[in-house]
Amino acid sequence: MHIHHIKARDLPDLWFQAVHDILDHGRRFTINRGSYAGQTRLEYDYFTGHVLYPGTHPLIPDIPPACGIPNPVEEAYLYGGEGYERSYIEYLMTGHKEPGESYTYGERLTRVPIDGDKLKWWKSENKEIIDLRDIDGRIVFEEDGHLYLNQIEWIIDTYQRHGHRNNQMVLQIAHPSDVTLVDPPCLRSIDTRIQDDTLNFFVYFRSWDLWGGLPANLAGIQNLKTYMADAIGVKDGEMIVESKGLHLYGYAEDLAKLRCLRE
């Protein structure tokens, strides 16, 4: 198994290097299950990327006009605009979920039910097990008799209360029961670390569409990082990303060759 690593200046640089390199280092697989089952895709055995300045704008890829191809991500897709009923930022950072959606990243991040044993320990105020917080309507809130927490605000509050040297502050998207879903979340976790007064993110995707998914996902996640860093009162730092399934679908191979000026 080959671990492919890229060190990039910013998010567009990471995307371009990954697209360029997968044409040489990707292995071709037939998709057995999930999106595009039966088709082939190029896929890295394992991918890591280290982005030094992910907050540098623009956050989305740069496509020279001479290439004659559209940008894989539109600004309106990220922030809202004509043709989009919901922005990607809303999908990532709010609990809104449309009928028929089994999950959204925002629901997993901002509307997490406190139930089962955790609710029992919470109600009994078992402070040896539970980090008990006030039900303030922002970090912990109640809806229709059920208790929920907002992971984003919880982590911000924890760093503010207890300082920066804390290895517990992981934004969790995956649930163990996700194995029952036909299409479980690709994004599994966003780990955080404050070092040298700077907030850094460590992002893991189980499966990841390189052409359009990576640039949209990381632009949205960078907006989340900027928000959290500002709220905590620290600098906005680096990003390390990983995936055991970063891939390029067959339909995007020709586009990738055009962008990289490859035949």
Secondary structure as GFF3:
##gff-version 3
##sequence-region A 1 263
A	DSSP	beta_strand	3	8	.	.	.	ID=ss1
A	DSSP	alpha_helix	11	25	.	.	.	ID=ss2
A	DSSP	beta_strand	27	30	.	.	.	ID=ss3
A	DSSP	beta_strand	40	43	.	.	.	ID=ss4
A	DSSP	beta_strand	46	51	.	.	.	ID=ss5
A	DSSP	three_ten_helix	65	67	.	.	.	ID=ss6
A	DSSP	alpha_helix	75	79	.	.	.	ID=ss7
A	DSSP	alpha_helix	88	93	.	.	.	ID=ss8
A	DSSP	alpha_helix	105	110	.	.	.	ID=ss9
A	DSSP	beta_strand	112	113	.	.	.	ID=ss10
A	DSSP	alpha_helix	116	123	.	.	.	ID=ss11
A	DSSP	beta_strand	140	143	.	.	.	ID=ss12
A	DSSP	beta_strand	146	149	.	.	.	ID=ss13
A	DSSP	alpha_helix	151	162	.	.	.	ID=ss14
A	DSSP	beta_strand	170	172	.	.	.	ID=ss15
A	DSSP	three_ten_helix	176	180	.	.	.	ID=ss16
A	DSSP	beta_strand	187	195	.	.	.	ID=ss17
A	DSSP	beta_strand	198	205	.	.	.	ID=ss18
A	DSSP	beta_strand	208	209	.	.	.	ID=ss19
A	DSSP	alpha_helix	213	232	.	.	.	ID=ss20
A	DSSP	beta_strand	235	243	.	.	.	ID=ss21
A	DSSP	beta_strand	246	249	.	.	.	ID=ss22
A	DSSP	alpha_helix	250	259	.	.	.	ID=ss23
###
